[in-house]
Amino acid sequence: MPDYDVIVVGGGPGGSTAAGLLSKRGWNVGLFDKESFPRDKPCGDAISGKSVRVLEELDIVEHVEENPHQVANGVIFSSPKGDEVQIDFPKKKAAEWRRERGASPYTNPGYVCRREVYDNIVFQAARKFGADAHEETPIEELVWDGDRVAGVKTANGDEYTADCVIGAGGSLCPVARGVGAYDRDPDHWVAAIRVYWDDIADLTDNIELHFLDSVIPGYFWIFPLDNGRANVGVGMLESKINEDGNERDLKALLEEAYEHPMFEGRFDNATKVEGSQRGWILPLGSKQRPIHGNGWVLVGDSAQLIDPFSGEGIGNAMMSASLATERLDKVLNNGGATRANLAPYEQAVRDEMWDELKTSHRLQKMGQHKWLLNFVISRAANSPHVAETISDMLADRDKKEELTNWWFYLKLLFK
Ligand SMILES: Cc1cc2nc3c(=O)[nH]c(=O)nc-3n(C[C@H](O)[C@H](O)[C@H](O)COP(=O)(O)OP(=O)(O)OC[C@H]3O[C@@H](n4cnc5c(N)ncnc54)[C@H](O)[C@@H]3O)c2cc1C
């Protein structure tokens, strides 16, 4: 008899969602993380509506509401030229979407919540639903039974077996590496750093994305948190960081950004939170990798599902975890976690996310044209109608595709 029905490697939002939903359905789950919770994770801390939908499935939206957070109601974009536009998140539509599906009454379109807080909420929920949590237990290798993944081996040599192993160990997930799915292609990975600041002037309930000249083809962000704190950072494609042999220093770009005339006065009385500057890497969903096999599935960053335009990965981590648990729930007692039985999980991820990821990849490429950013942001800044159209497009998967159509920009010329 295996030790568990399912082993989950990694207790971030993806792994804890998977462990929580499976335990809630009565499966015997072992959840392993190399760290102990609560723990920090370098991130922008922006939690989108997609994550909120899975929080509802787990019944824990109120836990976010009860803990320190900032509700995010919109986004401010600025162009390399210095134009700025504020766009509301379509709160009303999101609320309607949720009500139609009988979800909880919370209508907030998104949050900014420190990962130290947020991840702990999801991790503790998984434990409460019954997952057997092993903290400070790094997984080093997979245990194989022929060509089937049959379990995991910890750093101190203990072995645990299961019918299925879920890889949710983030960018460097040992499961993705063990099954040979890991692929560090610099055209599809971003490096980013974040730092916390207290008392930046003029924070609002909008997240801020600034396409500064110095950081393009990346962006500089300021995301407001609770208590006057903000999450600030910069990210860029790895291939662009090292383009032409000229390595661009993200830390230097960040320092430069603070001095940009656009933020004049905003950092004057602000203080950096000591020790909070940390960098990490993001595998973008602009390249597909296999995410299932005999006895294993990958979710979240391990499955390479980060939005290539926004850098948002928490939503897809939780959503992919939810899809994986749906499939496992069907097959564990009905043919088992074989490659063939798990194939519909990979298909469900493609159906649910792939079109949007492809659209975002096209937007990421278009966003490298400064003139285009200048043009669109200036149009939106001068026309509430254009700003509203873009807001609708960002919220609606199908309409978002129109943003990648040059006709849309041509039409803007006449609006
Ligand atoms: C600087 C930066 C800013 C970002 N900003 C945003 C943002 O604002 N919004 C957004 O949605 N996304 C953002 N992202 C992306 C987001 O952080 C990830 O997509 C998200 O964390 C993926 O969740 P996950 O559960 O798949 O992996 P993770 O959150 O990385 O969790 C993986 C877990 O696995 C554990 N682990 C790793 N190796 C092992 C091992 N060998 N054994 C046991 N456990 C292990 C880790 O300790 C960790 O707890 C950002 C990323 C970066 C780097």
The ligand as a Gaussian input file, in Angstrom:
#p B3LYP/6-31G(d) Opt

LIG

0 1
 C        9.318000      39.143000      -8.588000
 C        8.056000      38.428000      -8.988000
 C        6.847000      39.111000      -9.034000
 C        5.650000      38.417000      -9.315000
 N        4.459000      39.093000      -9.232000
 C        3.299000      38.439000      -9.364000
 C        2.058000      39.080000      -9.085000
 O        2.008000      40.240000      -8.667000
 N        0.912000      38.355000      -9.248000
 C        0.930000      37.055000      -9.660000
 O       -0.151000      36.451000      -9.814000
 N        2.095000      36.400000      -9.893000
 C        3.282000      37.058000      -9.732000
 N        4.465000      36.380000      -9.894000
 C        4.430000      34.950000     -10.236000
 C        4.043000      34.113000      -9.002000
 O        4.914000      34.422000      -7.935000
 C        4.095000      32.615000      -9.304000
 O        3.446000      32.375000     -10.528000
 C        3.408000      31.805000      -8.205000
 O        4.120000      31.908000      -7.003000
 C        3.293000      30.323000      -8.619000
 O        2.784000      29.569000      -7.552000
 P        3.243000      28.045000      -7.361000
 O        2.438000      27.518000      -6.239000
 O        3.242000      27.358000      -8.651000
 O        4.798000      28.138000      -6.940000
 P        5.485000      28.851000      -5.698000
 O        4.652000      29.944000      -5.184000
 O        6.876000      29.183000      -6.165000
 O        5.554000      27.731000      -4.580000
 C        6.447000      26.670000      -4.709000
 C        6.653000      26.041000      -3.329000
 O        7.458000      24.880000      -3.510000
 C        8.423000      24.811000      -2.480000
 N        9.562000      24.039000      -2.982000
 C       10.436000      24.373000      -3.950000
 N       11.348000      23.405000      -4.127000
 C       11.035000      22.420000      -3.247000
 C       11.605000      21.155000      -2.935000
 N       12.698000      20.715000      -3.551000
 N       11.022000      20.402000      -1.971000
 C        9.916000      20.838000      -1.303000
 N        9.348000      22.043000      -1.559000
 C        9.894000      22.812000      -2.520000
 C        8.776000      26.278000      -2.198000
 O        9.289000      26.446000      -0.886000
 C        7.397000      26.955000      -2.366000
 O        6.699000      27.049000      -1.160000
 C        5.689000      37.038000      -9.623000
 C        6.909000      36.338000      -9.601000
 C        8.081000      37.019000      -9.272000
 C        9.381000      36.252000      -9.209000

